[in-house]
Amino acid sequence: MRGEAVAAAHDLDELKLVFRALHGVLPRYPELLDSHFMAELQTFLHAQAQRDGVDIADHSAWDRWLDSRSATGAGVRPAGAPLPPARP
């Protein structure tokens, strides 16, 4: 599968960071929800998490796996930090 080959070519921690960053700006860029890249990235990360024994249906467990630095999976944008400007 093309998406898996692309994702597998990159460092897992970097892919997690990209996913968290993109997920954090979904309210500002809702078109990401329908992007093939986001779907492929999430599918790849779900498979990796399951291989690590994570129940991806448990949102807290999924968040912890995505961001092992935070017990709450708070993501990469600090609370109150502004979102990037919308593209024209």
Summary of the structure (lengths in Angstrom):
residues: 88
radius of gyration: 13.4
end to end distance: 33.3
largest distance: 42.0
contacts: 194
relative contact order: 0.17
helix: 56%
strand: 0%
